[in-house]
Amino acid sequence: MDVKTIREGGNNTRQIRLAGAVSYGQVTLKRGMTASFDLWDWFDAQQQATPRQLRGDYRGEAKIVLLSADRQEQARFILKKCLLTKLKAPALNAAAGVVAIEEMQLTYESLTLQRPGGGNG
């Protein structure tokens, strides 16, 4: 959150601080490669879209669920108006014998915390 500082004329001993605009970073998610190519299709559609289409048509909503060790939901983060800004393919190395991991990076306009039981924070 940006902080705005205002100086009152004639008052040199203090300043007024106001909350400003909120800005969000990016979130990076990783998962094992699946048979679904939905992420790749979304990324490709965004690349082909016009700037006007990117303002609305190609934005999604993401829900990130945080689980405890016993698989109980601890929190749910809701990211709105997401754009898929980076999609990284797994290394193509059959000799390594490791799980293929996809990585994606989302840029989003707003973030909401939803507590277990449906309460928003």
QUIFEN-V7547 format. One record per backbone hydrogen bond with DSSP energy under -0.5 kcal/mol. NH is the residue of the N-H (numbers start at 1). CO is the residue of the C=O. E is the energy in kcal/mol with one decimal. If there is no record, write none. Layout:
# QUIFEN-V7547
nh={NH;NH}
co={CO;CO}
e={E;E}
This chain:
# QUIFEN-V7547
nh={2;4;6;6;8;11;12;16;18;20;27;29;31;33;41;42;43;44;45;46;47;48;49;54;55;55;56;57;58;59;60;62;64;65;66;66;67;68;71;74;75;76;77;78;78;79;79;80;80;82;83;85;85;86;88;89;93;96;97;102;103;104;105;106;107;108;109;110;112;114;114;115;115;116;118;121}
co={21;18;4;16;6;8;10;6;4;2;106;104;102;100;37;38;39;40;41;42;43;44;45;50;51;52;53;53;53;56;82;79;77;63;64;75;65;72;68;66;66;114;64;76;112;62;77;78;110;60;107;83;105;105;103;87;91;93;93;31;88;29;86;27;83;25;80;80;78;76;112;113;119;74;115;113}
e={-2.8;-3.1;-0.5;-3.0;-0.5;-2.1;-0.8;-2.9;-2.8;-3.2;-2.2;-2.8;-2.2;-3.3;-2.4;-2.5;-2.5;-2.4;-2.5;-2.2;-1.7;-1.5;-0.9;-2.0;-0.8;-0.7;-1.3;-1.0;-1.3;-1.3;-1.7;-2.5;-2.8;-0.6;-0.5;-3.0;-0.6;-2.6;-1.9;-3.5;-1.3;-1.9;-3.0;-0.5;-3.0;-3.0;-0.6;-0.5;-2.2;-3.3;-2.7;-1.1;-2.0;-1.3;-3.5;-0.5;-1.4;-0.7;-0.5;-3.1;-1.9;-2.9;-2.7;-2.9;-2.4;-0.7;-2.3;-1.1;-2.1;-3.4;-0.5;-0.6;-3.9;-0.6;-1.7;-2.8}
